[in-house]
Amino acid sequence: MSTTALPAQIARVPGVAIALIALCIVFVLTSPGFATSPNIANVLTQSTILLLLALPMTLIIMTEGLDLSIGAVLTFASIILAITAVSTGSLALAFAAALAVGLCFGFLNGALIAVFDIPPFITTLGTLGIAQGLSLVVTDGQSVVGIPRSIETIYSGTAAGIPLPIILAALAYAVTHALLYHTRFGAYVFALGGNREALKVAGISVRGMLIRVYAFGGLMAGFAALLMTARLNSAHPTAGIGMEFDAIAAIAVGGTSFERGNGWLLGTLLGVITVGVLRNGLNLLAIPSSVQVACVGGLVIAALFIDGLRGEQ
Amino acid sequence: MTVSPLFELRGVCKDFPGVKALDNVSFEINAGEVHMLVGENGAGKSTLMKILCGAYRADEGTFFQNGQQVRIDNPADARRFGIAVIFQEFTLVPYLDIAQNIFLGREFSSRVPGLIDRRRIHAEAKRVLDLIGFHIDPRTPVHKLGVAQQQMVEIAKALSQDARILVMDEPTAALSDRETELLFAMIERLKKKGVAIIYISHRLSEVFALGDRITVLRDGRKIGSLLPAETTPDQLVTQMVGRPVDATYTRPSRPTPGEVVLEVKNLSGPSGFSDVNLTVCAGEIVGLCGLVGSGRTEVARAIFGADHVSTGEIRLDGKRISASAEDSVRRGMALIPENRKAQGLALARSIGDNIVLVGLRKLFPSGIFAPRRAIKAARAVIDKLRIATPSPRRLVATLSGGNQQKVVVGKWLNADAKFYIFDEPTRGIDVGAKAEIFRLLDGLVHNGAAILMISSEQIEIVHICDRAYVMRSGRIAGELKHHELTEANIVRLGIHQ
């Protein structure tokens, strides 16, 4: 490798890494608070919820699908979690309820897409509306408060000096990685997007696999609801709005293609951190969140532009 | 002593609504044999193979394996008898590696519950690949492979499932000459290992080069089983089309060429051609031939305005045209591309929709779409070209390759073009359909159109063209007038001296 010319080596670095490095340089130069260890820990901790959504979404997009409902499902799961915790006082029961809500929505998405052949975009736009509507109906538009305070330790606690959310997210990443690259399920995810005929010929149920992929997405949204609720120590009916946008953006930045089952899980991790760095840096520069959304959009286009430019060479 | 064939189908019948696809067809295959299956598009070859592999169920017929009667009700049955099909559309997953593709759905389990043993998958894949003499790292992702290599992976996949009967559907359709040689070498190796191969082909040369036996189907019936040594290509074609080969197309007399429609002067372009001069007159079919890579397609695309031109000029009806495809179409130029699936058809739409697409402005001058008039216009084209379909409302994707090509060509019947470029209009279609395409070209020039036709088959150029230009290394090597137009002259001009 040492004989390869430097430009050729640079050409092999993915666009997401270049974007991440470029952003870090910009923020180091413009805001003094950026390169401090508390802030870096903060960026990573804040990125964990997004990662929990982006991991399964990567698999879903690899099947040439989409899940727009994931942010709304997170919100609704978070509300059910809070209500259960407040009324029963049991956090374990509350967590189980949140995971069940996520799983139900994921299963519903998968069933509608696989069995009734409704396009994923339409299906999950529908379930987004349902989950969002239910959140507002159940709470009457108000926050749910009064959860036992011990829930906060999930988000703010540490183990061996490492924030708990980072450990949980690392665990989720490891599990998803093993799932995608070391199980039959993962191989079939590649096939769902790459060549469904190959699955049929191999005697594997395309419908069954699709349902599992979306169910996994719902379950992870439920899991993300734990962190979200722990972070806020309450549940808000609008907490997860737009999170699907950040998740899809992070995946696109990370180099997963929307066609032919061409996905890259590590790219998604880098994409999530890139989006997190961008938002954090803009926060430090006191730029309003409405402008931040536009910047994330710009980041997606920039990263794909870099990849596209190099793809032509 | 008679030995039972490895597998045998007897008296197979299959009806589709409106079509008798197979009528009392019998077919047998022996171990270590290459059995060629030939016939025109729609003769029933694919249907027969789909019955063999369990994708369709026969209405009537019995199956025998080594003389024992068996049933094939579904693909799993066929797999159990060792029957595997290599379809033209591969069943490979682009972003999985070769090994995982070979063992898709049959992954080895690791000692850790739930996980797969990738190391063992790679080792087993390596063993199968070595067996067929395909030396490649099984960790290579499939999307990095060429068509020929992907085909090898398909073959390895079939053999890893203990296939003893391999059905190949036009395996050389997308291969280069070199790749074809490699495939043939592999087929020889498989034969020696006792694998039986059923090989569907439209190319007579390979039918004779590879086949141990040839079975001809026509209109759903078996016409005969022949030995290659006891027949000739002409006899075979006669059996396929049911009429002598010379009678498939006789070129009618043409009107005297009219005014020059297209004039190309000193055209050079970055895609690899220079100083090209040619003319095409009204009422004339002019051939553009030469070896693959001599610049034929590039010149055609440049004339149409699809590619850049560095110097030279193109005149249509004496008026200079700017090199843009939009301008070309507006002034009555049409390019019928070679790759029909990618460039010529809306596969998800009906046959009728595809046919009327080009002539929308002419058919509906008011701008309002009248479905009845569209169907009527489509029916006229379907009848004229004998496109095999019960209704123009059927999806184009349901047609066979030859009939799809007729749709690509046929849609231009409704257009107003005065100059047409046909790039390999007969690629991948059978003798009978070719004659119908030629009839269509003749109809166009009779109505005063001018045609430039690219073809790799010299015999076609000789049969149909009034004149021809032969290209060599990006330049026009010479022009052949009608009386000079012979296969020998085309080859002589086209080959490097």
Interface residues (C-beta under 8 A of the other chain):
Chain A: A178 H182 T183 R184 A187 F190 A191 G193 G194 N195 E197 A198 L199 V201 A202 G203 I204 R260 G261 N262 G263
Chain B: P75 A76 E89 F90 T91 L92 V93 P94 Y95 L96 Q100 N101 L104 G105 R106 E107 S110 G114 L115 I116 R118 H143
